[in-house]
Amino acid sequence: MSIHTISVLVENNSGALSRVAGLFSSRGYNISSLTVAETEDSAISRMTIVVDGEESILEQITKQLNRLIDVIKVIDFLDDPFIQREVLLLRVESSKNNRHEIIELGNIFKARIAAVTHTSVTFELTGNRQEIEDFILMVKPYGIKELVRSGTIAITKPKK
Amino acid sequence: MKKTGAQIIIDALIQENVEVLFGYPGGVVIPIFDVLYDTKEIKFILTRHEQAAAHAADGYARATGKVGVCLATSGPGATNLMTGIATAYLDSIPIVAITGQVASPLLGTDAFQEADIVGISRPITKHNFLVKSVSELPGVLKKAFHIAKTGRPGPVLVDIPVDVSRAELENYQYPQTVSIRSYKPNINGNFRQIKRAVEAIEASKKPVVFAGGGIILSGANEELLEFAKTTNIPVTTSLMGLGAFPGDHDLFIGMPGMHGAKAANYALQECDLIISIGARFDDRVTGYVAKFAPNARIIHMDIDPAAISKIIKVDIPVVGDAKNILSSLIKIVKKRDPDSWNEQVMKWKGDALFSYIKSEKEIKPQAVIEALYKETAGEAIIATEVGQNQMWAAQYYKYKKPRTLLTSGGLGTMGYGMPAAMGAAMAFPDSVVVDIAGDGSIQMNIQELATLSINQIPVKILILNNYYLGMVRQWQDLFYDRRYSATCLLGDYNGAQNAGSGNFSSKYIPDFITLATSYNVAAFRAEKSDEIVSVLKKGLAVKGPAVMEFIVSPEENVFPMVPAGKPLDEILEG
């Protein structure tokens, strides 16, 4: 098993998302994250899919993605160096006593403070998967009230 | 020109040269049927169940190579098409299914006869469309036909809400061309890969051609024959490929796989090179994959890149249309003379690819198929149901030409044969079209006797009646200690025993002769082996449809058999 980040350029049609997702679900594969949005061409959407699975089966899925009529291009980032980012919104319990400590922790990770109340701090953090997960781990002991992750987006590194 | 959505649909079918349309009316497709009422260019066939309309469109497509078309209403009408669409999908058959849908404002409200048909059909169509406005309709229909018949063919569904059918479009024109930027099938094989394939062929000491349905779909049978003649390489074809290579040719070694010919299975296991063209290494063909063709390098030519290395690791892939690839191949491949490998393969082939123990008294199902082959001079179009009847039809009828065997290879759909034969007979009214059926399968779409009768569609239905769901019973016989759970159609196991061999049991329901007669279809029954030929002659002489029932040896098994999960050379011979 290995984690793949797959980017799919599709026609911005109503059925496209479900077609793409169907290739994973029909094999009982759970997509760990999926983001969809328009690209520089509003007729084309980009889906970024993070999935954990058997190498050979993911290769099959990639071929079958290419076969879908709505799919323009498929990139499996395993082969190319790429930049990946994810956004985290995380609300952690805090009181007068530990607010400074929690904010200091956020600073170490370069997280922005999106909101503060008497009982909580809401952080916004952009980073790669590992950075996001490290931050969550550090904040956990204070009590996570709510956590929202955007899912990964990715882009190839420019050739020099 | 100003036209309604419904008029546009019918005009599009005319523009696409659709001669025959199979379907069933219902609430939201009344506007379409209303237009059809005045349409002379298209023959409409009202089936008695939507599933049969889909199979008939499929049978028409397989027999002609053109796109088959079916039409059904929303909800249950459309869900009834699904088995037929899935059947076409797994065998890469080009059909366009048009379904009515509830009015756009009602979509998603659980309206009367509403089902999410684009959702339901998504994994079993090559592509599908929900038409949201009448202005999209001409382009969508053009794309639907284009997608269905190009590349690796397949079914396309177009779901049309009733308000779209009713709406008017100013300045309607059916598009002459189509361009889909995300869909550009690669039809010409890469020449470097073709050269690598030729090098491998010329280096091989023990080559085998494994041809599939792709040969038939691309019309590459003549190129295949020329390739085989030039190189003298033995040819095996998958079930879907039967007819792609003349079944009576010296180089033909039968189909491989679970019920394949020994010659084909041994040749695949022993060869050092498989030249696979338009076949997809189905699990019924490969047997135990890890032990499949252990010494062979594999050349795989296929139009679908996703078929390459899906089951079997391929050494030399060539992506493209079989006809194009083979045309290039035969230009550069060197002549090869028959050698000791050919001798070995011919030794495996022996006098006949398949054999069975003959009987003077009871009717052996294999004997019926052999007799049918003789009586039709091997020129019939054969449709089959699924199960033992299908395997005997594959083993004992020699298919000399492509598009003469219509069978549900991938999905294995019981109830496919009669409506598929109907589709073929609509295209070729002067050909002999026979559905080879079992007594179980035929009952899955038996209502189509009405369609055959009313339209006098000259399909001959050959029922091998063994009182059993024979193929499942065979597995229970061989692998489940003869525990015949739910496979005896007389109601109990003892029933079938007591019915004995070769005697019609009055306990059998229905009596197919009475049943056919009630549909005003001529029917004949044979109970002894000396009646086989006379019943065939009588049935085949009927101008319209006919039923020929053969009470066969009830526990006859299909052999040879490679049990599921075993390598191809571990063959049970009965």
HADDOCK unambig.tbl for C-alpha pairs under 7 A between the chains (distance, minus, plus):
assign (segid A and resid 19 and name CA) (segid B and resid 122 and name CA) 6.83 0.50 0.50
assign (segid A and resid 60 and name CA) (segid B and resid 306 and name CA) 6.63 0.50 0.50
assign (segid A and resid 60 and name CA) (segid B and resid 310 and name CA) 6.71 0.50 0.50
assign (segid A and resid 63 and name CA) (segid B and resid 305 and name CA) 6.84 0.50 0.50
assign (segid A and resid 63 and name CA) (segid B and resid 306 and name CA) 4.97 0.50 0.50
assign (segid A and resid 64 and name CA) (segid B and resid 306 and name CA) 5.70 0.50 0.50
assign (segid A and resid 69 and name CA) (segid B and resid 127 and name CA) 6.66 0.50 0.50
assign (segid A and resid 69 and name CA) (segid B and resid 182 and name CA) 6.18 0.50 0.50
assign (segid A and resid 69 and name CA) (segid B and resid 183 and name CA) 5.60 0.50 0.50
assign (segid A and resid 70 and name CA) (segid B and resid 182 and name CA) 6.05 0.50 0.50
assign (segid A and resid 71 and name CA) (segid B and resid 182 and name CA) 5.84 0.50 0.50
assign (segid A and resid 72 and name CA) (segid B and resid 182 and name CA) 4.51 0.50 0.50
